[in-house]
């Protein structure tokens, strides 16, 4: 396992995790992933079904960009994420099982108590689901890293916009951001961080207009 924290790991991520699958056709099934790289901010896991197909160098690239660029810049502009499971970090779950043409997603139910969303089993942790790198979308491509930044922005925004008042109200006040604003902010953050393009900026403007 790769560890890249100059101060040493402040939190320990488990070597493997088993979660309820968020993927289409697998609802109710448990799936397991192995931790390939971690530091004090993030643990990167690869779906065991993809074992050996995601190079360690790709995972290292994702870890370094997340810790050195994505997380500090998103946190500066959007605030800090929640830490509902007290592990001090975020899990990036890499899998080839995401639906076709879906590069990544954040599932808000994972930050809410299990059973709160009918028919959805919460994994009760800060977790991003990201597609496994491919030759057409490698881990060092702006598109791939923009996806990680985009989904992390969703997590941070939900932590602050929705989860904080939800917890403060004892679970009775659920405030959801308007979809156009939510997506506009996430696309705009891609540009602010440095992974976006003119086209990405245009998409953000459409949502925010």
Secondary structure in CASP SS format (residue, H / E / C, confidence):
PFRMAT SS
TARGET T0000
AUTHOR 0000-0000-0000
METHOD secondary structure of the structure
MODEL  1
X C 1.00
X E 1.00
X E 1.00
X C 1.00
X C 1.00
X C 1.00
X C 1.00
X C 1.00
X C 1.00
X C 1.00
X C 1.00
X C 1.00
X C 1.00
X C 1.00
X C 1.00
X E 1.00
X E 1.00
X E 1.00
X E 1.00
X E 1.00
X C 1.00
X C 1.00
X C 1.00
X C 1.00
X C 1.00
X C 1.00
X C 1.00
X C 1.00
X C 1.00
X E 1.00
X E 1.00
X E 1.00
X E 1.00
X E 1.00
X E 1.00
X E 1.00
X E 1.00
X E 1.00
X C 1.00
X C 1.00
X C 1.00
X E 1.00
X E 1.00
X E 1.00
X E 1.00
X E 1.00
X E 1.00
X H 1.00
X H 1.00
X H 1.00
X C 1.00
X C 1.00
X C 1.00
X C 1.00
X C 1.00
X H 1.00
X H 1.00
X H 1.00
X H 1.00
X H 1.00
X H 1.00
X H 1.00
X H 1.00
X H 1.00
X H 1.00
X H 1.00
X H 1.00
X H 1.00
X H 1.00
X H 1.00
X H 1.00
X H 1.00
X H 1.00
X H 1.00
X H 1.00
X H 1.00
X H 1.00
X H 1.00
X C 1.00
X C 1.00
X C 1.00
X C 1.00
X C 1.00
X C 1.00
X C 1.00
X C 1.00
X C 1.00
X C 1.00
X C 1.00
X E 1.00
X E 1.00
X E 1.00
X E 1.00
X E 1.00
X E 1.00
X C 1.00
X C 1.00
X C 1.00
X C 1.00
X C 1.00
X C 1.00
X C 1.00
X C 1.00
X E 1.00
X E 1.00
X E 1.00
X C 1.00
X H 1.00
X H 1.00
X H 1.00
X H 1.00
X C 1.00
X C 1.00
X C 1.00
X C 1.00
X C 1.00
X C 1.00
X C 1.00
X C 1.00
X C 1.00
X C 1.00
X C 1.00
X C 1.00
X C 1.00
X C 1.00
X C 1.00
X E 1.00
X E 1.00
X E 1.00
X E 1.00
X E 1.00
X C 1.00
X C 1.00
X C 1.00
X C 1.00
X C 1.00
X C 1.00
X C 1.00
X C 1.00
X C 1.00
X C 1.00
X H 1.00
X H 1.00
X H 1.00
X H 1.00
X H 1.00
X H 1.00
X H 1.00
X H 1.00
X H 1.00
X H 1.00
X H 1.00
X H 1.00
X H 1.00
X H 1.00
X H 1.00
X H 1.00
X H 1.00
X H 1.00
X H 1.00
X H 1.00
X H 1.00
X H 1.00
X H 1.00
X H 1.00
X H 1.00
X H 1.00
X H 1.00
X C 1.00
X C 1.00
X C 1.00
X C 1.00
X C 1.00
X C 1.00
X C 1.00
X C 1.00
X C 1.00
X C 1.00
X H 1.00
X H 1.00
X H 1.00
X H 1.00
X H 1.00
X H 1.00
X H 1.00
X H 1.00
X H 1.00
X H 1.00
X H 1.00
X H 1.00
X H 1.00
X H 1.00
X H 1.00
X C 1.00
X C 1.00
X C 1.00
X C 1.00
X H 1.00
X H 1.00
X H 1.00
X H 1.00
X H 1.00
X H 1.00
X H 1.00
X H 1.00
X H 1.00
X H 1.00
X H 1.00
X C 1.00
END
